[in-house]
Amino acid sequence: MADWLKGLGYYIPPELRNWGTSAKAAANLLRPNPIVNNPNVANLLKAPSVAGVGKVLSDTAITATEVLPGGKLLTAPVKKTSKLVDDLLKNRFQKIADAKGNRGQILEVGNETTEGTFKFKGKTYNKSDGVKIGYDSKGKRKRSSWRWTPKENFQKTKGGFPHIQTKEINKILRENFSNDELLNTTLPQLVKFLKSKGVNFTTKTPTITVSNVRRSITGTTVPKGAPGVDRIPLDQKVLRKPTSSLIKEFNETGQTAINNFRDDMVKLTGFNKSADDSMKVTSPLNRFLNSAVESLKKGDTTTDEIIEQLNKVDKDALANVLTKNAKIRNKLAKAEELGIKLDDLNLSHMEDVADNWKTSLNANNLFLATKKENQIIQKKLDKDIKNIFKEFRGAKTISEKKEIVKQFKDIKKQLIDNDLVSVIDGKKIGADIDFEKSFKKFSSAADIALNKRLFKKDGGIVGINYLRRPL
């Protein structure tokens, strides 16, 4: 609450700052009274926010004369922003800068009295809309250096609250790593894992972002150069285990069954004990367990049923999917090294894991799709289909049902056009696609792209200069 209130200074006009009686006026505005009728108060009470309070306080400048004791008019100019408010603003922006991985020190926060302009990424800003940041010798700049940055660049973190991508990273790391695993895995390794999970970093320094999230989860700062899992010799590595927070939900027999399943999958896939390979098994296993445990906490299943379902999984079929998924990802990595841009892929589920955790590890429920198709298009179309099914059940006339069927056919066509298939309420809808067909399609496309880059038309191998040429 204290941090939230500290952000008020940014929204309060300078004529109100250092005006002690405005606090009383604001208090009167926030309670019903016959003198003041402020529509912004109702909006504030419905949806409290820093900007909302700032708006109410701004209105105080107009209405204060009506609520001041004796009705005395206030006409004298108000003094400039107090040091206290300046310190609050600096503290607020410093916290945001720290959260964004900026190692600088906030020197000044511009306001309406700040004169001058500055340039940032080719654009010109007024210093009143900027923040002055200084850097010491530990940063990239010299001790005496400083620069101005637009306030809007700080507001992207929503007033110091976690950015939406930070929340996504936090969720993925918590679901797939224990605290010990996080502390013993290097930042580049974590960044690589997060990218494989569909995270498209919006910052040029993803390791700093991940470091901040790891620190918030574990409460521990890992010293620079600290040993990580990928620095340990291969023969000394220990297989990555499913997340401890999920495992602890089961008794000793259940935990043994889960660990045995992991060991069997590692043997069947031929993956080694490296961080990359072990995550190829534990990641889908964690996803299964995470959804199953959520269902367990709701009282919709039991630990015995979860283990029973795990034992029913066709391990050979799943191993085939995981090994081929690894192969296609290796091809994508090679293409990227050669400067060939190919769509990244996701191992997608026909039936959403959130709808049915039991099919999460079923090979016949998996197929390959691009990240855009899986994370954006399919997610939207699945939601549309669910709504249509609900509307159809509530339709009362033939004409209503015909219109709903028409909408359904349009959504089905969109699934087919994008080579997507979904299972909703047990019904398979969309393209005639499965894992093998999708693997063949994307693998062939990758091979063609690689061959065009590596081999000349006459059959000869291209030289290094040819590889470096523009695409």
CORTA-V292111 format. One record per residue. N is the residue number from 1. RES is the residue in one letter. D_CENTER is the distance of its C-alpha to the mean C-alpha in Angstrom with 2 decimals. Layout:
[[N	RES	D_CENTER] [N	RES	D_CENTER]]
This chain:
[[1	M	24.52] [2	A	26.20] [3	D	23.20] [4	W	22.71] [5	L	26.37] [6	K	26.29] [7	G	24.34] [8	L	27.27] [9	G	29.27] [10	Y	27.19] [11	Y	28.08] [12	I	31.72] [13	P	34.34] [14	P	36.56] [15	E	39.62] [16	L	38.17] [17	R	37.06] [18	N	39.84] [19	W	41.52] [20	G	42.12] [21	T	43.58] [22	S	40.53] [23	A	38.86] [24	K	41.66] [25	A	41.45] [26	A	37.72] [27	A	38.55] [28	N	41.21] [29	L	38.87] [30	L	36.52] [31	R	39.40] [32	P	41.66] [33	N	44.85] [34	P	47.50] [35	I	47.31] [36	V	43.71] [37	N	41.80] [38	N	38.29] [39	P	36.00] [40	N	32.90] [41	V	33.54] [42	A	32.97] [43	N	29.61] [44	L	28.65] [45	L	29.73] [46	K	27.82] [47	A	24.50] [48	P	24.72] [49	S	22.97] [50	V	23.89] [51	A	24.83] [52	G	26.86] [53	V	28.87] [54	G	29.41] [55	K	30.81] [56	V	33.17] [57	L	34.31] [58	S	34.94] [59	D	37.18] [60	T	39.06] [61	A	40.70] [62	I	42.44] [63	T	43.32] [64	A	44.12] [65	T	47.74] [66	E	48.22] [67	V	47.03] [68	L	48.37] [69	P	51.39] [70	G	54.56] [71	G	52.74] [72	K	53.14] [73	L	51.59] [74	L	49.29] [75	T	50.09] [76	A	50.00] [77	P	47.17] [78	V	44.44] [79	K	43.84] [80	K	40.81] [81	T	37.59] [82	S	38.37] [83	K	37.24] [84	L	35.47] [85	V	33.19] [86	D	32.62] [87	D	31.63] [88	L	29.21] [89	L	27.52] [90	K	27.45] [91	N	25.96] [92	R	23.21] [93	F	22.26] [94	Q	22.75] [95	K	20.11] [96	I	17.57] [97	A	18.88] [98	D	18.59] [99	A	14.95] [100	K	14.35] [101	G	16.53] [102	N	19.57] [103	R	22.73] [104	G	25.03] [105	Q	27.04] [106	I	27.05] [107	L	30.70] [108	E	30.93] [109	V	29.09] [110	G	30.85] [111	N	32.55] [112	E	35.17] [113	T	37.86] [114	T	36.09] [115	E	37.84] [116	G	37.03] [117	T	34.33] [118	F	31.96] [119	K	30.16] [120	F	26.49] [121	K	25.31] [122	G	28.51] [123	K	28.44] [124	T	30.83] [125	Y	29.86] [126	N	32.08] [127	K	31.81] [128	S	31.74] [129	D	28.21] [130	G	27.18] [131	V	26.59] [132	K	28.79] [133	I	27.28] [134	G	29.61] [135	Y	29.14] [136	D	31.26] [137	S	32.60] [138	K	29.64] [139	G	27.40] [140	K	27.76] [141	R	30.34] [142	K	33.72] [143	R	34.43] [144	S	35.92] [145	S	33.26] [146	W	31.07] [147	R	29.21] [148	W	28.13] [149	T	24.57] [150	P	23.86] [151	K	22.70] [152	E	20.28] [153	N	18.39] [154	F	17.92] [155	Q	17.27] [156	K	13.91] [157	T	12.69] [158	K	14.49] [159	G	17.44] [160	G	16.01] [161	F	13.64] [162	P	10.07] [163	H	7.97] [164	I	5.41] [165	Q	2.95] [166	T	5.24] [167	K	5.21] [168	E	2.73] [169	I	4.90] [170	N	7.56] [171	K	7.86] [172	I	8.30] [173	L	10.62] [174	R	12.48] [175	E	13.16] [176	N	14.49] [177	F	16.16] [178	S	18.79] [179	N	19.22] [180	D	22.05] [181	E	20.17] [182	L	17.41] [183	L	20.29] [184	N	22.19] [185	T	19.66] [186	T	19.51] [187	L	16.55] [188	P	17.21] [189	Q	17.27] [190	L	13.90] [191	V	12.42] [192	K	14.42] [193	F	13.28] [194	L	9.52] [195	K	10.75] [196	S	12.90] [197	K	10.18] [198	G	9.04] [199	V	6.49] [200	N	8.41] [201	F	8.60] [202	T	9.98] [203	T	12.20] [204	K	15.40] [205	T	15.14] [206	P	12.10] [207	T	14.38] [208	I	14.75] [209	T	11.12] [210	V	11.06] [211	S	14.50] [212	N	13.68] [213	V	11.12] [214	R	13.83] [215	R	16.44] [216	S	14.98] [217	I	14.89] [218	T	18.26] [219	G	20.00] [220	T	21.42] [221	T	21.43] [222	V	22.25] [223	P	25.06] [224	K	24.87] [225	G	26.44] [226	A	26.11] [227	P	26.69] [228	G	23.87] [229	V	24.05] [230	D	24.36] [231	R	27.31] [232	I	29.32] [233	P	32.06] [234	L	31.34] [235	D	34.33] [236	Q	33.21] [237	K	29.67] [238	V	28.89] [239	L	26.95] [240	R	23.45] [241	K	23.75] [242	P	21.58] [243	T	19.53] [244	S	22.25] [245	S	20.83] [246	L	21.29] [247	I	24.58] [248	K	26.19] [249	E	26.33] [250	F	29.05] [251	N	32.60] [252	E	34.06] [253	T	35.07] [254	G	31.63] [255	Q	29.98] [256	T	32.62] [257	A	31.98] [258	I	28.25] [259	N	29.04] [260	N	31.83] [261	F	29.60] [262	R	27.29] [263	D	30.44] [264	D	31.94] [265	M	28.95] [266	V	28.95] [267	K	32.68] [268	L	32.47] [269	T	29.80] [270	G	31.52] [271	F	28.36] [272	N	29.17] [273	K	27.92] [274	S	25.64] [275	A	22.01] [276	D	21.02] [277	D	23.50] [278	S	23.13] [279	M	19.41] [280	K	20.50] [281	V	22.33] [282	T	20.49] [283	S	17.09] [284	P	18.64] [285	L	20.85] [286	N	18.14] [287	R	16.54] [288	F	20.08] [289	L	20.77] [290	N	17.65] [291	S	18.55] [292	A	22.19] [293	V	21.93] [294	E	20.16] [295	S	23.17] [296	L	25.45] [297	K	24.42] [298	K	25.15] [299	G	28.53] [300	D	28.19] [301	T	29.01] [302	T	30.52] [303	T	29.88] [304	D	32.94] [305	E	31.63] [306	I	28.33] [307	I	30.41] [308	E	32.82] [309	Q	30.16] [310	L	28.85] [311	N	32.45] [312	K	32.82] [313	V	30.21] [314	D	31.98] [315	K	31.03] [316	D	32.87] [317	A	31.14] [318	L	27.67] [319	A	28.70] [320	N	29.75] [321	V	26.38] [322	L	24.50] [323	T	27.05] [324	K	27.06] [325	N	23.29] [326	A	23.62] [327	K	26.44] [328	I	24.71] [329	R	21.76] [330	N	24.50] [331	K	26.05] [332	L	22.92] [333	A	22.72] [334	K	26.43] [335	A	26.08] [336	E	23.47] [337	E	25.92] [338	L	28.61] [339	G	26.67] [340	I	26.29] [341	K	23.19] [342	L	22.42] [343	D	19.61] [344	D	17.19] [345	L	17.63] [346	N	16.07] [347	L	18.26] [348	S	18.19] [349	H	19.84] [350	M	22.58] [351	E	22.40] [352	D	19.01] [353	V	18.56] [354	A	17.77] [355	D	21.21] [356	N	23.13] [357	W	22.08] [358	K	25.55] [359	T	24.98] [360	S	21.77] [361	L	23.89] [362	N	26.56] [363	A	27.10] [364	N	28.44] [365	N	25.17] [366	L	23.25] [367	F	23.27] [368	L	21.63] [369	A	19.88] [370	T	18.00] [371	K	14.24] [372	K	15.08] [373	E	17.71] [374	N	15.82] [375	Q	12.39] [376	I	13.93] [377	I	17.70] [378	Q	18.32] [379	K	15.87] [380	K	17.70] [381	L	21.09] [382	D	20.76] [383	K	20.23] [384	D	23.19] [385	I	25.36] [386	K	24.85] [387	N	25.89] [388	I	28.86] [389	F	30.04] [390	K	30.00] [391	E	31.89] [392	F	34.36] [393	R	35.26] [394	G	36.02] [395	A	37.91] [396	K	41.62] [397	T	43.28] [398	I	43.67] [399	S	42.52] [400	E	39.24] [401	K	38.64] [402	K	39.56] [403	E	37.02] [404	I	34.26] [405	V	35.40] [406	K	35.27] [407	Q	31.61] [408	F	30.89] [409	K	32.68] [410	D	30.66] [411	I	27.33] [412	K	28.91] [413	K	29.98] [414	Q	26.49] [415	L	25.37] [416	I	28.43] [417	D	28.02] [418	N	24.56] [419	D	25.84] [420	L	23.71] [421	V	25.05] [422	S	23.94] [423	V	25.71] [424	I	25.88] [425	D	28.36] [426	G	29.85] [427	K	30.57] [428	K	29.54] [429	I	28.77] [430	G	28.28] [431	A	29.18] [432	D	31.49] [433	I	28.97] [434	D	28.29] [435	F	26.88] [436	E	30.08] [437	K	30.41] [438	S	26.84] [439	F	27.25] [440	K	30.53] [441	K	29.25] [442	F	26.38] [443	S	28.46] [444	S	31.37] [445	A	29.38] [446	A	28.09] [447	D	31.68] [448	I	33.15] [449	A	30.85] [450	L	31.57] [451	N	35.29] [452	K	35.61] [453	R	34.22] [454	L	36.19] [455	F	39.52] [456	K	42.06] [457	K	43.78] [458	D	46.95] [459	G	45.18] [460	G	45.03] [461	I	42.04] [462	V	40.55] [463	G	40.77] [464	I	38.15] [465	N	38.91] [466	Y	38.25] [467	L	34.85] [468	R	33.99] [469	R	35.11] [470	P	32.85] [471	L	31.50]]
